[in-house]
Amino acid sequence: MSINRNVLFLIIGALVVTAAVLGYNLYQAKMQPDGLQINVGPNGLKIQGK
């Protein structure tokens, strides 16, 4: 019985970690500014539109 309980806790923990990672990724995607992004670097000029 305790093995089944440990497996259940492991599954719940994995789901919580997965939800936290997905939430963080969604938060990061929302925090990026809308519009045009212009980068100048060693590879030249890069323009990205969102």
mmCIF file as Biopython writes it, N, C-alpha, C and O atoms, coordinates in Angstrom:
data_model
#
loop_
_atom_site.group_PDB
_atom_site.id
_atom_site.type_symbol
_atom_site.label_atom_id
_atom_site.label_alt_id
_atom_site.label_comp_id
_atom_site.label_asym_id
_atom_site.label_entity_id
_atom_site.label_seq_id
_atom_site.pdbx_PDB_ins_code
_atom_site.Cartn_x
_atom_site.Cartn_y
_atom_site.Cartn_z
_atom_site.occupancy
_atom_site.B_iso_or_equiv
_atom_site.auth_seq_id
_atom_site.auth_asym_id
_atom_site.pdbx_PDB_model_num
ATOM 1   N N  . MET A ? 1  ? 0.823  -1.194 0.000   1.0 0.0 1  A 1 
ATOM 2   C CA . MET A ? 1  ? 0.000  0.000  0.000   1.0 0.0 1  A 1 
ATOM 3   C C  . MET A ? 1  ? 0.864  1.253  0.000   1.0 0.0 1  A 1 
ATOM 4   O O  . MET A ? 1  ? 0.519  2.227  -0.670  1.0 0.0 1  A 1 
ATOM 5   N N  . SER A ? 2  ? 1.976  1.262  0.729   1.0 0.0 2  A 1 
ATOM 6   C CA . SER A ? 2  ? 2.811  2.458  0.786   1.0 0.0 2  A 1 
ATOM 7   C C  . SER A ? 2  ? 3.509  2.713  -0.545  1.0 0.0 2  A 1 
ATOM 8   O O  . SER A ? 2  ? 3.796  3.864  -0.873  1.0 0.0 2  A 1 
ATOM 9   N N  . ILE A ? 3  ? 3.788  1.665  -1.318  1.0 0.0 3  A 1 
ATOM 10  C CA . ILE A ? 3  ? 4.409  1.860  -2.625  1.0 0.0 3  A 1 
ATOM 11  C C  . ILE A ? 3  ? 3.434  2.585  -3.544  1.0 0.0 3  A 1 
ATOM 12  O O  . ILE A ? 3  ? 3.839  3.482  -4.284  1.0 0.0 3  A 1 
ATOM 13  N N  . ASN A ? 4  ? 2.162  2.215  -3.510  1.0 0.0 4  A 1 
ATOM 14  C CA . ASN A ? 4  ? 1.162  2.881  -4.339  1.0 0.0 4  A 1 
ATOM 15  C C  . ASN A ? 4  ? 1.025  4.352  -3.940  1.0 0.0 4  A 1 
ATOM 16  O O  . ASN A ? 4  ? 0.852  5.224  -4.791  1.0 0.0 4  A 1 
ATOM 17  N N  . ARG A ? 5  ? 1.104  4.606  -2.649  1.0 0.0 5  A 1 
ATOM 18  C CA . ARG A ? 5  ? 1.006  5.990  -2.171  1.0 0.0 5  A 1 
ATOM 19  C C  . ARG A ? 5  ? 2.216  6.795  -2.621  1.0 0.0 5  A 1 
ATOM 20  O O  . ARG A ? 5  ? 2.075  7.957  -3.002  1.0 0.0 5  A 1 
ATOM 21  N N  . ASN A ? 6  ? 3.394  6.201  -2.585  1.0 0.0 6  A 1 
ATOM 22  C CA . ASN A ? 6  ? 4.602  6.891  -3.039  1.0 0.0 6  A 1 
ATOM 23  C C  . ASN A ? 6  ? 4.533  7.196  -4.531  1.0 0.0 6  A 1 
ATOM 24  O O  . ASN A ? 6  ? 4.936  8.272  -4.973  1.0 0.0 6  A 1 
ATOM 25  N N  . VAL A ? 7  ? 4.019  6.242  -5.302  1.0 0.0 7  A 1 
ATOM 26  C CA . VAL A ? 7  ? 3.871  6.468  -6.743  1.0 0.0 7  A 1 
ATOM 27  C C  . VAL A ? 7  ? 2.869  7.593  -6.991  1.0 0.0 7  A 1 
ATOM 28  O O  . VAL A ? 7  ? 3.085  8.426  -7.872  1.0 0.0 7  A 1 
ATOM 29  N N  . LEU A ? 8  ? 1.792  7.627  -6.236  1.0 0.0 8  A 1 
ATOM 30  C CA . LEU A ? 8  ? 0.801  8.684  -6.373  1.0 0.0 8  A 1 
ATOM 31  C C  . LEU A ? 8  ? 1.422  10.050 -6.058  1.0 0.0 8  A 1 
ATOM 32  O O  . LEU A ? 8  ? 1.188  11.013 -6.788  1.0 0.0 8  A 1 
ATOM 33  N N  . PHE A ? 9  ? 2.203  10.143 -4.989  1.0 0.0 9  A 1 
ATOM 34  C CA . PHE A ? 9  ? 2.876  11.399 -4.652  1.0 0.0 9  A 1 
ATOM 35  C C  . PHE A ? 9  ? 3.867  11.799 -5.741  1.0 0.0 9  A 1 
ATOM 36  O O  . PHE A ? 9  ? 4.005  12.983 -6.048  1.0 0.0 9  A 1 
ATOM 37  N N  . LEU A ? 10 ? 4.550  10.831 -6.321  1.0 0.0 10 A 1 
ATOM 38  C CA . LEU A ? 10 ? 5.498  11.104 -7.392  1.0 0.0 10 A 1 
ATOM 39  C C  . LEU A ? 10 ? 4.772  11.666 -8.618  1.0 0.0 10 A 1 
ATOM 40  O O  . LEU A ? 10 ? 5.239  12.629 -9.226  1.0 0.0 10 A 1 
ATOM 41  N N  . ILE A ? 11 ? 3.654  11.079 -8.976  1.0 0.0 11 A 1 
ATOM 42  C CA . ILE A ? 11 ? 2.877  11.553 -10.126 1.0 0.0 11 A 1 
ATOM 43  C C  . ILE A ? 11 ? 2.346  12.962 -9.866  1.0 0.0 11 A 1 
ATOM 44  O O  . ILE A ? 11 ? 2.416  13.823 -10.742 1.0 0.0 11 A 1 
ATOM 45  N N  . ILE A ? 12 ? 1.822  13.197 -8.678  1.0 0.0 12 A 1 
ATOM 46  C CA . ILE A ? 12 ? 1.301  14.524 -8.334  1.0 0.0 12 A 1 
ATOM 47  C C  . ILE A ? 12 ? 2.433  15.553 -8.354  1.0 0.0 12 A 1 
ATOM 48  O O  . ILE A ? 12 ? 2.242  16.666 -8.846  1.0 0.0 12 A 1 
ATOM 49  N N  . GLY A ? 13 ? 3.583  15.204 -7.838  1.0 0.0 13 A 1 
ATOM 50  C CA . GLY A ? 13 ? 4.734  16.108 -7.855  1.0 0.0 13 A 1 
ATOM 51  C C  . GLY A ? 13 ? 5.176  16.429 -9.270  1.0 0.0 13 A 1 
ATOM 52  O O  . GLY A ? 13 ? 5.501  17.577 -9.575  1.0 0.0 13 A 1 
ATOM 53  N N  . ALA A ? 14 ? 5.189  15.426 -10.137 1.0 0.0 14 A 1 
ATOM 54  C CA . ALA A ? 14 ? 5.570  15.650 -11.533 1.0 0.0 14 A 1 
ATOM 55  C C  . ALA A ? 14 ? 4.563  16.573 -12.224 1.0 0.0 14 A 1 
ATOM 56  O O  . ALA A ? 14 ? 4.952  17.432 -13.015 1.0 0.0 14 A 1 
ATOM 57  N N  . LEU A ? 15 ? 3.282  16.400 -11.931 1.0 0.0 15 A 1 
ATOM 58  C CA . LEU A ? 15 ? 2.262  17.272 -12.514 1.0 0.0 15 A 1 
ATOM 59  C C  . LEU A ? 15 ? 2.403  18.712 -12.026 1.0 0.0 15 A 1 
ATOM 60  O O  . LEU A ? 15 ? 2.219  19.650 -12.801 1.0 0.0 15 A 1 
ATOM 61  N N  . VAL A ? 16 ? 2.725  18.890 -10.758 1.0 0.0 16 A 1 
ATOM 62  C CA . VAL A ? 16 ? 2.912  20.232 -10.206 1.0 0.0 16 A 1 
ATOM 63  C C  . VAL A ? 16 ? 4.116  20.911 -10.859 1.0 0.0 16 A 1 
ATOM 64  O O  . VAL A ? 16 ? 4.049  22.089 -11.210 1.0 0.0 16 A 1 
ATOM 65  N N  . VAL A ? 17 ? 5.201  20.182 -11.020 1.0 0.0 17 A 1 
ATOM 66  C CA . VAL A ? 17 ? 6.397  20.743 -11.657 1.0 0.0 17 A 1 
ATOM 67  C C  . VAL A ? 17 ? 6.101  21.099 -13.107 1.0 0.0 17 A 1 
ATOM 68  O O  . VAL A ? 17 ? 6.517  22.155 -13.583 1.0 0.0 17 A 1 
ATOM 69  N N  . THR A ? 18 ? 5.391  20.233 -13.810 1.0 0.0 18 A 1 
ATOM 70  C CA . THR A ? 18 ? 5.039  20.498 -15.204 1.0 0.0 18 A 1 
ATOM 71  C C  . THR A ? 18 ? 4.166  21.746 -15.315 1.0 0.0 18 A 1 
ATOM 72  O O  . THR A ? 18 ? 4.387  22.585 -16.188 1.0 0.0 18 A 1 
ATOM 73  N N  . ALA A ? 19 ? 3.181  21.868 -14.439 1.0 0.0 19 A 1 
ATOM 74  C CA . ALA A ? 19 ? 2.311  23.041 -14.450 1.0 0.0 19 A 1 
ATOM 75  C C  . ALA A ? 19 ? 3.106  24.314 -14.158 1.0 0.0 19 A 1 
ATOM 76  O O  . ALA A ? 19 ? 2.854  25.353 -14.769 1.0 0.0 19 A 1 
ATOM 77  N N  . ALA A ? 20 ? 4.054  24.243 -13.240 1.0 0.0 20 A 1 
ATOM 78  C CA . ALA A ? 20 ? 4.867  25.408 -12.908 1.0 0.0 20 A 1 
ATOM 79  C C  . ALA A ? 20 ? 5.739  25.823 -14.095 1.0 0.0 20 A 1 
ATOM 80  O O  . ALA A ? 20 ? 5.859  27.014 -14.382 1.0 0.0 20 A 1 
ATOM 81  N N  . VAL A ? 21 ? 6.337  24.875 -14.775 1.0 0.0 21 A 1 
ATOM 82  C CA . VAL A ? 21 ? 7.192  25.185 -15.926 1.0 0.0 21 A 1 
ATOM 83  C C  . VAL A ? 21 ? 6.363  25.784 -17.057 1.0 0.0 21 A 1 
ATOM 84  O O  . VAL A ? 21 ? 6.773  26.767 -17.675 1.0 0.0 21 A 1 
ATOM 85  N N  . LEU A ? 22 ? 5.200  25.198 -17.330 1.0 0.0 22 A 1 
ATOM 86  C CA . LEU A ? 22 ? 4.345  25.738 -18.386 1.0 0.0 22 A 1 
ATOM 87  C C  . LEU A ? 22 ? 3.844  27.137 -18.035 1.0 0.0 22 A 1 
ATOM 88  O O  . LEU A ? 22 ? 3.769  28.005 -18.906 1.0 0.0 22 A 1 
ATOM 89  N N  . GLY A ? 23 ? 3.508  27.358 -16.787 1.0 0.0 23 A 1 
ATOM 90  C CA . GLY A ? 23 ? 3.077  28.683 -16.351 1.0 0.0 23 A 1 
ATOM 91  C C  . GLY A ? 23 ? 4.176  29.711 -16.491 1.0 0.0 23 A 1 
ATOM 92  O O  . GLY A ? 23 ? 3.919  30.839 -16.912 1.0 0.0 23 A 1 
ATOM 93  N N  . TYR A ? 24 ? 5.391  29.343 -16.147 1.0 0.0 24 A 1 
ATOM 94  C CA . TYR A ? 24 ? 6.523  30.260 -16.279 1.0 0.0 24 A 1 
ATOM 95  C C  . TYR A ? 24 ? 6.779  30.596 -17.744 1.0 0.0 24 A 1 
ATOM 96  O O  . TYR A ? 24 ? 7.032  31.752 -18.083 1.0 0.0 24 A 1 
ATOM 97  N N  . ASN A ? 25 ? 6.714  29.581 -18.618 1.0 0.0 25 A 1 
ATOM 98  C CA . ASN A ? 25 ? 6.912  29.830 -20.044 1.0 0.0 25 A 1 
ATOM 99  C C  . ASN A ? 25 ? 5.829  30.746 -20.602 1.0 0.0 25 A 1 
ATOM 100 O O  . ASN A ? 25 ? 6.120  31.622 -21.417 1.0 0.0 25 A 1 
ATOM 101 N N  . LEU A ? 26 ? 4.606  30.557 -20.182 1.0 0.0 26 A 1 
ATOM 102 C CA . LEU A ? 26 ? 3.514  31.425 -20.621 1.0 0.0 26 A 1 
ATOM 103 C C  . LEU A ? 26 ? 3.729  32.849 -20.116 1.0 0.0 26 A 1 
ATOM 104 O O  . LEU A ? 26 ? 3.493  33.809 -20.849 1.0 0.0 26 A 1 
ATOM 105 N N  . TYR A ? 27 ? 4.170  32.989 -18.884 1.0 0.0 27 A 1 
ATOM 106 C CA . TYR A ? 27 ? 4.457  34.310 -18.318 1.0 0.0 27 A 1 
ATOM 107 C C  . TYR A ? 27 ? 5.556  35.009 -19.117 1.0 0.0 27 A 1 
ATOM 108 O O  . TYR A ? 27 ? 5.433  36.194 -19.427 1.0 0.0 27 A 1 
ATOM 109 N N  . GLN A ? 28 ? 6.621  34.292 -19.452 1.0 0.0 28 A 1 
ATOM 110 C CA . GLN A ? 28 ? 7.713  34.874 -20.220 1.0 0.0 28 A 1 
ATOM 111 C C  . GLN A ? 28 ? 7.251  35.289 -21.610 1.0 0.0 28 A 1 
ATOM 112 O O  . GLN A ? 28 ? 7.681  36.325 -22.116 1.0 0.0 28 A 1 
ATOM 113 N N  . ALA A ? 29 ? 6.390  34.507 -22.230 1.0 0.0 29 A 1 
ATOM 114 C CA . ALA A ? 29 ? 5.878  34.843 -23.562 1.0 0.0 29 A 1 
ATOM 115 C C  . ALA A ? 29 ? 5.012  36.097 -23.505 1.0 0.0 29 A 1 
ATOM 116 O O  . ALA A ? 29 ? 5.043  36.910 -24.429 1.0 0.0 29 A 1 
ATOM 117 N N  . LYS A ? 30 ? 4.246  36.263 -22.439 1.0 0.0 30 A 1 
ATOM 118 C CA . LYS A ? 30 ? 3.394  37.445 -22.308 1.0 0.0 30 A 1 
ATOM 119 C C  . LYS A ? 30 ? 4.208  38.702 -22.011 1.0 0.0 30 A 1 
ATOM 120 O O  . LYS A ? 30 ? 3.777  39.802 -22.357 1.0 0.0 30 A 1 
ATOM 121 N N  . MET A ? 31 ? 5.360  38.568 -21.387 1.0 0.0 31 A 1 
ATOM 122 C CA . MET A ? 31 ? 6.159  39.719 -20.995 1.0 0.0 31 A 1 
ATOM 123 C C  . MET A ? 31 ? 6.971  40.303 -22.151 1.0 0.0 31 A 1 
ATOM 124 O O  . MET A ? 31 ? 7.491  41.411 -22.023 1.0 0.0 31 A 1 
ATOM 125 N N  . GLN A ? 32 ? 7.093  39.595 -23.268 1.0 0.0 32 A 1 
ATOM 126 C CA . GLN A ? 32 ? 7.833  40.132 -24.400 1.0 0.0 32 A 1 
ATOM 127 C C  . GLN A ? 32 ? 7.033  41.261 -25.026 1.0 0.0 32 A 1 
ATOM 128 O O  . GLN A ? 32 ? 5.822  41.137 -25.208 1.0 0.0 32 A 1 
ATOM 129 N N  . PRO A ? 33 ? 7.693  42.353 -25.354 1.0 0.0 33 A 1 
ATOM 130 C CA . PRO A ? 33 ? 6.963  43.500 -25.911 1.0 0.0 33 A 1 
ATOM 131 C C  . PRO A ? 33 ? 6.431  43.197 -27.312 1.0 0.0 33 A 1 
ATOM 132 O O  . PRO A ? 33 ? 7.046  42.462 -28.084 1.0 0.0 33 A 1 
ATOM 133 N N  . ASP A ? 34 ? 5.280  43.778 -27.615 1.0 0.0 34 A 1 
ATOM 134 C CA . ASP A ? 34 ? 4.706  43.669 -28.958 1.0 0.0 34 A 1 
ATOM 135 C C  . ASP A ? 34 ? 5.388  44.670 -29.868 1.0 0.0 34 A 1 
ATOM 136 O O  . ASP A ? 34 ? 5.929  45.674 -29.406 1.0 0.0 34 A 1 
ATOM 137 N N  . GLY A ? 35 ? 5.361  44.399 -31.147 1.0 0.0 35 A 1 
ATOM 138 C CA . GLY A ? 35 ? 5.894  45.340 -32.112 1.0 0.0 35 A 1 
ATOM 139 C C  . GLY A ? 35 ? 7.113  44.801 -32.830 1.0 0.0 35 A 1 
ATOM 140 O O  . GLY A ? 35 ? 7.218  43.603 -33.092 1.0 0.0 35 A 1 
ATOM 141 N N  . LEU A ? 36 ? 8.015  45.679 -33.138 1.0 0.0 36 A 1 
ATOM 142 C CA . LEU A ? 36 ? 9.200  45.382 -33.918 1.0 0.0 36 A 1 
ATOM 143 C C  . LEU A ? 36 ? 10.427 45.323 -33.016 1.0 0.0 36 A 1 
ATOM 144 O O  . LEU A ? 36 ? 10.591 46.135 -32.105 1.0 0.0 36 A 1 
ATOM 145 N N  . GLN A ? 37 ? 11.281 44.346 -33.292 1.0 0.0 37 A 1 
ATOM 146 C CA . GLN A ? 37 ? 12.527 44.228 -32.537 1.0 0.0 37 A 1 
ATOM 147 C C  . GLN A ? 37 ? 13.669 44.254 -33.542 1.0 0.0 37 A 1 
ATOM 148 O O  . GLN A ? 37 ? 13.689 43.467 -34.489 1.0 0.0 37 A 1 
ATOM 149 N N  . ILE A ? 38 ? 14.627 45.168 -33.334 1.0 0.0 38 A 1 
ATOM 150 C CA . ILE A ? 38 ? 15.771 45.315 -34.231 1.0 0.0 38 A 1 
ATOM 151 C C  . ILE A ? 38 ? 17.035 45.011 -33.432 1.0 0.0 38 A 1 
ATOM 152 O O  . ILE A ? 38 ? 17.306 45.644 -32.412 1.0 0.0 38 A 1 
ATOM 153 N N  . ASN A ? 39 ? 17.806 44.033 -33.912 1.0 0.0 39 A 1 
ATOM 154 C CA . ASN A ? 39 ? 19.052 43.651 -33.250 1.0 0.0 39 A 1 
ATOM 155 C C  . ASN A ? 39 ? 20.211 43.838 -34.227 1.0 0.0 39 A 1 
ATOM 156 O O  . ASN A ? 39 ? 20.120 43.457 -35.394 1.0 0.0 39 A 1 
ATOM 157 N N  . VAL A ? 40 ? 21.303 44.430 -33.735 1.0 0.0 40 A 1 
ATOM 158 C CA . VAL A ? 40 ? 22.525 44.564 -34.515 1.0 0.0 40 A 1 
ATOM 159 C C  . VAL A ? 40 ? 23.595 43.789 -33.777 1.0 0.0 40 A 1 
ATOM 160 O O  . VAL A ? 40 ? 23.904 44.080 -32.622 1.0 0.0 40 A 1 
ATOM 161 N N  . GLY A ? 41 ? 24.158 42.803 -34.448 1.0 0.0 41 A 1 
ATOM 162 C CA . GLY A ? 41 ? 25.157 41.965 -33.807 1.0 0.0 41 A 1 
ATOM 163 C C  . GLY A ? 41 ? 26.238 41.561 -34.781 1.0 0.0 41 A 1 
ATOM 164 O O  . GLY A ? 41 ? 26.339 42.113 -35.876 1.0 0.0 41 A 1 
ATOM 165 N N  . PRO A ? 42 ? 27.040 40.602 -34.383 1.0 0.0 42 A 1 
ATOM 166 C CA . PRO A ? 42 ? 28.146 40.171 -35.244 1.0 0.0 42 A 1 
ATOM 167 C C  . PRO A ? 42 ? 27.669 39.528 -36.549 1.0 0.0 42 A 1 
ATOM 168 O O  . PRO A ? 42 ? 28.423 39.481 -37.521 1.0 0.0 42 A 1 
ATOM 169 N N  . ASN A ? 43 ? 26.431 39.034 -36.584 1.0 0.0 43 A 1 
ATOM 170 C CA . ASN A ? 43 ? 25.900 38.419 -37.798 1.0 0.0 43 A 1 
ATOM 171 C C  . ASN A ? 43 ? 25.153 39.423 -38.672 1.0 0.0 43 A 1 
ATOM 172 O O  . ASN A ? 43 ? 24.584 39.040 -39.694 1.0 0.0 43 A 1 
ATOM 173 N N  . GLY A ? 44 ? 25.145 40.670 -38.299 1.0 0.0 44 A 1 
ATOM 174 C CA . GLY A ? 44 ? 24.492 41.693 -39.092 1.0 0.0 44 A 1 
ATOM 175 C C  . GLY A ? 44 ? 23.210 42.191 -38.443 1.0 0.0 44 A 1 
ATOM 176 O O  . GLY A ? 44 ? 23.031 42.076 -37.230 1.0 0.0 44 A 1 
ATOM 177 N N  . LEU A ? 45 ? 22.329 42.739 -39.252 1.0 0.0 45 A 1 
ATOM 178 C CA . LEU A ? 45 ? 21.084 43.335 -38.805 1.0 0.0 45 A 1 
ATOM 179 C C  . LEU A ? 45 ? 19.991 42.272 -38.816 1.0 0.0 45 A 1 
ATOM 180 O O  . LEU A ? 45 ? 19.873 41.503 -39.770 1.0 0.0 45 A 1 
ATOM 181 N N  . LYS A ? 46 ? 19.196 42.234 -37.754 1.0 0.0 46 A 1 
ATOM 182 C CA . LYS A ? 46 ? 18.114 41.251 -37.650 1.0 0.0 46 A 1 
ATOM 183 C C  . LYS A ? 46 ? 16.863 41.995 -37.202 1.0 0.0 46 A 1 
ATOM 184 O O  . LYS A ? 46 ? 16.864 42.660 -36.165 1.0 0.0 46 A 1 
ATOM 185 N N  . ILE A ? 47 ? 15.794 41.880 -37.988 1.0 0.0 47 A 1 
ATOM 186 C CA . ILE A ? 47 ? 14.531 42.549 -37.671 1.0 0.0 47 A 1 
ATOM 187 C C  . ILE A ? 47 ? 13.470 41.484 -37.494 1.0 0.0 47 A 1 
ATOM 188 O O  . ILE A ? 47 ? 13.260 40.645 -38.371 1.0 0.0 47 A 1 
ATOM 189 N N  . GLN A ? 48 ? 12.790 41.524 -36.329 1.0 0.0 48 A 1 
ATOM 190 C CA . GLN A ? 48 ? 11.737 40.569 -36.035 1.0 0.0 48 A 1 
ATOM 191 C C  . GLN A ? 48 ? 10.458 41.311 -35.717 1.0 0.0 48 A 1 
ATOM 192 O O  . GLN A ? 48 ? 10.460 42.280 -34.958 1.0 0.0 48 A 1 
ATOM 193 N N  . GLY A ? 49 ? 9.376  40.853 -36.295 1.0 0.0 49 A 1 
ATOM 194 C CA . GLY A ? 49 ? 8.057  41.416 -35.978 1.0 0.0 49 A 1 
ATOM 195 C C  . GLY A ? 49 ? 7.253  40.417 -35.174 1.0 0.0 49 A 1 
ATOM 196 O O  . GLY A ? 49 ? 7.330  39.210 -35.405 1.0 0.0 49 A 1 
ATOM 197 N N  . LYS A ? 50 ? 6.485  40.925 -34.235 1.0 0.0 50 A 1 
ATOM 198 C CA . LYS A ? 50 ? 5.693  40.019 -33.409 1.0 0.0 50 A 1 
ATOM 199 C C  . LYS A ? 50 ? 4.237  40.288 -33.625 1.0 0.0 50 A 1 
ATOM 200 O O  . LYS A ? 50 ? 3.391  39.630 -33.020 1.0 0.0 50 A 1 
#
